[in-house]
Amino acid sequence: MATLKTSPSPASVPQTPKVGLRWGIILLLLLGAVVNYLDRSNLSIANTTIAAEFGLSSTQMGLLLSAFLWPYALANLPAGWLVDKFGPKKMFAWASGLWSVATILSAFVNSYSLLYAMRMLLGVSESPFFTSGLKVTERWFAKNERGLPTSIINTGSQIANAIAPPLLTILMLTMTWRGMFIFVGVIGLIIMLIWLKVYRDPTFAEKRMIKGPDAAAEQMMEAKTATDTDTDTDTDAGAPKANWGSLFKHKSTWFMIIGNFGIMFTIWVYLTWLPSYLEKEQGFTLKETGWIASIPFVAGIIGVLLGGFISDFFIRRGVNVVTSRKVPIVGGAILAAASVAPIPFIDSTVMSIVLLSVGYFASQLPSGVIWTLAADIAPGEQVASLGAIQNFGGFLGAALAPVVTGYILDTTGSFNNVFLLGAGLLLLGALSYGVFLKKPIPKTSY
């Protein structure tokens, strides 16, 4: 007699893990990074226009350019803890919504003080973005494959920097600088809505496919403390409560702060003063500057991706994880220093652009890897916190860059000392990461 075969009920059929979804999430974060940096770059592009409208000196414009950076640096400290606590979905949604509103409101101000306040609000609201991205890669990727997705997310900033000069210049010339601000702010709100619709944390089956045995250990850790809270559905709600302040007890944390400080100073000289340098020192028109300024930033896109590829390459060859991350960080910082230091002594415009491009390419080799390094150094439940603390150090350097540059310009009338100072700080960053940063922080640190 034929045997009847009963089909399992739909509820008993295991769902196929959608591991491929993670690359869609990375693509969305890449777009978010592009918009995030367009919001930062708009003031740099409108530098001379706004300075003329508001009657600002170079020092005053330097202070305005840094108005975003000081709050951003400080807000990174609690932002990392908040991402660890509430998870990337909620924090990225709140951040992108708030920074978009701040950008739109900036278009309606008519005084220096109000514009300064809006830039401060922008700095605070953008602070959870890259820590959210770091948390996403920690959840969706195994340790030996995080370098590339983290670098892809960070490439968004370089794509934005590359397209910002021509794109934002065109927008500014066609709809004024105020219309440019509104346009970019609306794009950010669209990204926020897509993120809320698309993002979710990986299921346990997906974690098991991605991380293997490590997934079981993570699941046990989450289950152990799941009863601690029932107020949040995000994964981190049940994670152990990390002691954020304990990270400062470890030398590794301080060397990451110092190292990122040295590297980010020069990067933000590029981001805030490159258009002005090309106009004032090299004699290009506003329209010409819009295209020429994009050349170093295109090189930066290649640098970010190559840095992630290099670090993952060495890990696959069996090299220690921390050492593998340090190769592009230290090598990039040294090459960047060697590129920007000679610029004051060169008269050729073409050679200056070449050195600026090589310098920015090299300074971006560490960009994504620095974030991945935080995931390698920190215990799993403190990844976003350590990443944010390291970013805090970087943006202390970033915040000083426009102010110090403006002061040097007002006192010397030249960018020469800016490049020499930047080269020295890049070497400091290479020394801090290469020599003094040695080992991960143990999980017993909290």
C-alpha positions in Angstrom: 0.0 0.0 0.0 1.3 3.4 -0.9 2.6 5.4 2.0 1.1 8.8 2.3 3.7 11.6 2.8 2.6 14.5 4.9 4.1 17.9 4.2 5.5 19.7 7.2 3.5 22.7 8.4 4.8 26.1 7.3 5.7 26.8 10.9 8.0 23.8 11.1 9.9 24.6 7.9 13.1 26.4 8.9 13.5 29.8 7.2 16.4 30.1 4.8 19.0 32.4 6.3 19.3 35.6 4.2 23.0 36.1 4.7 23.1 38.0 1.4 21.0 40.7 3.0 24.1 41.9 4.9 25.6 43.3 1.7 22.4 45.2 1.0 22.7 46.7 4.5 26.3 47.7 3.8 25.2 49.4 0.5 22.6 51.4 2.4 25.2 52.4 5.0 27.5 53.4 2.1 24.7 55.7 0.8 24.2 57.0 4.4 27.9 57.8 4.6 27.8 59.7 1.4 24.9 61.9 2.6 26.5 62.2 6.0 29.7 63.7 4.5 27.8 65.9 2.0 26.2 67.5 5.0 29.7 68.1 6.5 31.2 69.3 3.2 28.6 71.8 2.2 30.1 74.6 4.3 33.6 74.0 3.0 32.3 74.3 -0.6 30.4 77.5 0.3 33.4 78.7 2.3 34.3 81.9 0.3 30.6 82.6 -0.6 29.4 82.6 3.0 32.5 84.4 4.3 31.8 87.2 1.8 28.1 87.3 2.7 28.7 87.4 6.5 32.0 89.4 6.3 34.1 86.8 8.0 37.9 86.7 8.4 39.9 83.5 7.9 40.0 82.9 11.7 36.2 83.4 12.0 35.6 81.0 9.1 38.0 78.5 10.7 35.9 78.7 13.9 32.7 78.2 11.9 34.2 75.2 10.1 35.2 73.7 13.4 31.7 74.3 14.9 30.7 70.9 13.7 33.8 69.1 14.9 34.0 69.9 18.6 30.5 68.8 19.4 31.0 65.8 17.1 34.2 64.8 18.9 32.6 65.1 22.4 29.3 63.4 21.3 31.2 60.4 20.1 31.9 59.4 23.7 28.2 58.8 24.7 27.2 57.9 21.1 29.3 54.7 21.2 27.7 53.7 24.5 24.2 54.4 23.2 24.8 52.3 20.1 26.0 49.4 22.3 22.9 49.8 24.4 20.1 50.5 21.9 21.5 49.0 18.8 22.3 50.4 15.3 18.7 50.5 13.9 17.4 53.0 16.4 20.5 55.1 16.7 21.1 55.5 13.0 17.5 56.4 12.4 17.5 59.1 15.1 20.9 60.4 13.9 20.1 60.6 10.2 16.7 62.3 10.9 18.2 64.9 13.3 21.3 65.7 11.1 19.0 66.2 8.1 16.8 68.6 10.0 19.8 70.5 11.2 21.1 70.9 7.6 17.7 72.1 6.3 17.4 74.6 9.2 20.9 76.0 8.4 19.5 77.3 5.1 17.2 79.7 6.9 19.6 81.4 9.3 20.8 85.0 8.7 23.4 85.4 11.4 26.8 84.0 12.2 25.8 82.8 15.6 22.7 80.9 14.4 24.7 79.2 11.6 27.3 78.3 14.2 24.6 76.7 16.4 23.2 74.7 13.5 26.7 73.3 12.8 27.0 72.3 16.4 23.7 70.5 16.2 24.9 68.8 13.1 28.0 67.6 14.9 26.1 66.1 17.8 23.5 64.4 15.5 26.1 62.8 13.1 28.1 61.2 15.9 26.4 57.8 16.1 26.7 57.0 12.4 30.1 55.3 12.1 29.7 53.5 15.4 26.4 52.2 14.2 28.1 51.0 11.0 30.8 49.3 13.1 28.2 47.6 15.2 26.4 46.3 12.0 29.7 44.8 10.7 30.4 43.2 14.1 26.9 41.5 14.0 26.8 40.5 10.3 30.4 39.6 9.5 33.0 37.2 11.0 36.2 38.7 12.3 38.3 37.7 9.3 36.0 39.4 6.8 35.1 42.7 8.5 37.8 44.7 6.9 36.2 45.0 3.5 32.6 45.9 4.6 33.9 48.4 7.1 36.1 50.0 4.5 33.2 50.1 2.1 31.1 52.1 4.6 34.0 54.4 5.1 34.4 54.8 1.4 31.1 56.6 1.4 32.9 59.6 3.0 35.5 59.6 0.2 32.8 59.3 -2.5 31.1 62.3 -0.9 34.3 64.2 -0.7 35.0 63.4 -4.4 31.6 64.4 -5.7 31.0 67.3 -3.3 33.2 69.9 -5.0 31.6 69.6 -8.5 28.1 68.5 -7.3 27.7 71.0 -4.5 29.3 73.8 -6.5 26.8 73.2 -9.3 23.9 73.2 -6.8 25.2 76.3 -5.2 25.6 78.2 -8.5 22.0 77.1 -9.6 20.0 77.4 -6.4 22.3 79.4 -4.0 24.1 78.0 -1.0 20.8 77.9 0.9 19.1 75.8 -1.7 22.1 73.4 -1.7 21.7 72.9 2.1 18.0 72.1 1.7 18.6 69.6 -1.1 21.1 67.6 0.8 19.0 67.6 4.0 16.0 66.2 2.2 18.1 63.3 0.8 19.1 62.4 4.4 15.5 62.1 5.4 14.9 59.7 2.5 17.8 57.6 3.7 16.3 57.5 7.2 13.0 56.1 6.0 14.6 53.4 3.9 16.8 52.3 6.8 13.8 51.9 9.1 12.1 49.8 6.5 15.1 47.6 5.6 17.4 47.0 8.6 17.2 44.1 11.0 19.6 42.2 13.2 20.7 38.7 12.0 18.8 35.6 13.2 20.6 32.9 15.2 20.7 30.7 12.0 22.3 33.6 10.1 24.8 34.2 12.9 25.7 30.5 12.8 26.3 30.6 9.1 28.4 33.7 9.4 30.4 33.1 12.6 30.3 29.4 13.1 31.0 28.3 16.8 31.3 31.9 17.9 27.6 32.4 17.2 26.7 29.8 19.9 28.8 31.6 22.5 27.2 34.9 21.6 23.8 33.4 21.9 24.5 32.0 25.4 25.8 35.4 26.5 22.7 37.1 25.3 20.4 34.5 26.9 22.2 34.7 30.2 21.2 38.4 30.6 18.1 38.5 28.5 15.9 38.9 31.6 17.8 42.1 32.6 15.6 44.1 30.4 12.4 43.7 28.2 12.2 47.3 27.1 14.1 46.9 23.8 13.8 44.4 21.0 17.3 45.2 19.6 20.0 42.6 20.2 22.1 44.7 22.6 19.2 45.1 25.0 20.1 41.7 26.4 23.8 42.0 26.2 26.0 42.5 29.3 26.2 46.0 30.5 29.7 47.2 29.5 31.5 49.6 31.7 32.3 52.3 29.2 34.7 54.2 31.5 36.8 51.1 32.1 38.2 51.4 28.6 40.3 54.4 29.6 42.2 52.2 32.1 44.0 50.5 29.2 47.0 51.9 27.4 45.7 50.6 24.1 42.7 53.0 24.3 45.0 56.0 24.8 47.4 55.1 21.9 44.4 54.7 19.6 43.2 58.2 20.7 46.6 59.7 20.1 47.2 57.9 16.8 43.8 58.9 15.3 44.4 62.5 16.5 47.5 62.7 14.4 46.0 61.2 11.3 42.7 63.1 11.3 44.3 66.5 11.7 45.7 66.5 8.1 42.5 64.8 6.7 40.4 67.7 8.0 42.8 70.3 6.6 41.9 68.8 3.2 38.2 68.6 4.0 37.8 72.2 5.3 40.5 74.2 3.5 41.4 72.5 0.2 38.9 74.6 -1.9 40.3 77.8 -0.3 43.9 76.7 -0.9 43.2 76.0 -4.6 41.6 79.4 -5.0 44.0 81.6 -3.0 47.3 79.8 -3.3 46.9 78.2 -6.8 44.7 80.9 -8.4 41.9 78.7 -9.6 38.3 80.1 -10.1 35.4 78.8 -8.1 34.2 76.6 -11.0 37.7 75.2 -11.6 38.2 74.5 -7.9 34.9 72.5 -7.9 36.5 70.0 -10.3 40.2 70.1 -9.3 39.4 69.6 -5.6 37.7 66.3 -6.4 41.0 64.7 -7.6 42.5 64.0 -4.2 39.2 62.7 -2.9 38.9 60.3 -5.8 42.3 59.0 -4.8 41.0 58.7 -1.3 38.2 56.3 -2.4 40.9 53.9 -3.7 42.9 54.4 -0.5 40.0 53.4 1.8 39.2 50.2 -0.2 42.8 49.2 -0.6 43.4 49.6 3.2 40.7 47.1 4.0 41.8 44.7 1.3 45.5 44.8 2.6 44.5 44.1 6.2 42.2 41.2 5.3 44.9 39.8 2.9 47.4 39.6 5.7 44.9 38.0 8.0 44.1 35.3 5.4 47.9 34.6 5.2 47.9 33.8 8.9 49.4 37.1 10.2 48.2 38.3 13.6 44.9 40.3 13.3 46.2 43.4 15.1 49.4 43.4 13.1 47.5 43.0 9.9 45.4 46.1 10.7 48.4 48.1 11.6 50.1 47.6 8.2 47.9 50.0 6.2 47.5 52.3 9.2 51.2 52.9 9.8 52.2 52.6 6.2 49.5 55.0 5.0 50.4 57.6 7.7 54.1 57.6 6.8 53.4 57.9 3.1 51.0 60.7 3.7 53.6 62.6 5.7 56.2 62.1 3.0 53.8 63.5 0.4 52.5 66.7 2.1 55.8 67.8 3.7 57.4 68.8 0.4 54.4 70.9 -0.8 55.7 74.2 0.7 58.9 73.9 -1.3 57.4 73.1 -4.7 56.4 75.8 -7.3 54.7 73.6 -9.8 50.9 73.6 -9.6 50.7 70.2 -11.3 53.2 68.6 -8.9 51.4 70.2 -5.9 48.1 68.6 -7.0 49.9 65.2 -7.5 51.4 65.4 -4.0 48.1 66.5 -2.5 46.4 63.5 -4.2 49.0 61.0 -3.1 48.9 62.4 0.4 45.2 62.1 0.7 45.2 58.6 -0.9 47.7 57.5 1.8 45.9 59.2 4.6 42.8 57.2 3.7 44.5 53.8 3.8 44.0 53.7 7.6 40.4 55.1 7.4 38.3 52.0 7.4 40.9 49.8 9.0 41.0 52.0 12.1 37.3 51.3 12.7 37.9 47.5 12.1 40.8 47.7 14.6 38.4 48.8 17.3 36.4 45.7 16.8 39.5 43.6 17.1 40.8 45.4 20.2 37.6 45.7 22.2 35.5 43.0 23.8 32.4 42.3 21.7 30.0 44.3 23.9 32.3 47.3 23.9 33.0 47.5 20.2 31.0 50.6 19.5 32.2 52.3 22.7 35.9 51.8 21.8 35.3 52.8 18.2 33.6 56.0 19.4 36.4 56.8 21.9 39.0 56.4 19.2 36.9 58.6 16.9 36.7 61.1 19.7 40.5 61.4 19.6 40.5 61.7 15.8 38.0 64.5 15.9 39.9 66.4 18.5 42.6 66.7 15.8 39.9 67.3 13.2 38.4 70.1 15.3 41.8 71.8 15.7 42.6 71.6 12.0 40.4 74.4 10.6 41.0 76.7 13.6 44.8 76.3 13.5 44.8 76.6 9.7 42.8 79.8 9.9 45.1 81.2 12.5 48.2 80.3 10.5 46.7 81.9 7.4 45.9 85.1 9.2 49.4 85.4 10.8 51.5 84.1 7.9 49.4 84.5 4.8 50.5 81.0 3.6 49.6 77.3 3.9 53.3 76.3 4.2 53.3 75.8 8.0 50.0 74.0 7.8 51.5 71.2 5.6 54.6 70.9 7.8 52.5 70.6 10.9 50.3 68.0 9.3 53.2 65.9 8.3 54.6 65.9 11.8 51.2 64.9 13.3 50.9 62.1 10.7 54.2 60.7 11.9 53.0 60.9 15.5 50.0 58.8 14.5 52.2 56.2 12.8 54.4 56.0 15.9 51.4 55.6 18.3 49.7 52.8 16.3 52.9 51.1 15.1 55.0 51.1 18.2 52.9 51.5 21.2 49.6 49.8 20.4 50.2 46.1 21.0 47.4 44.0 22.3 43.6 43.7 22.6 41.7 44.7 25.7 40.6 41.6 27.8 37.0 40.8 28.3 37.4 41.1 32.1 37.9 44.9 31.7 34.4 45.6 32.8 
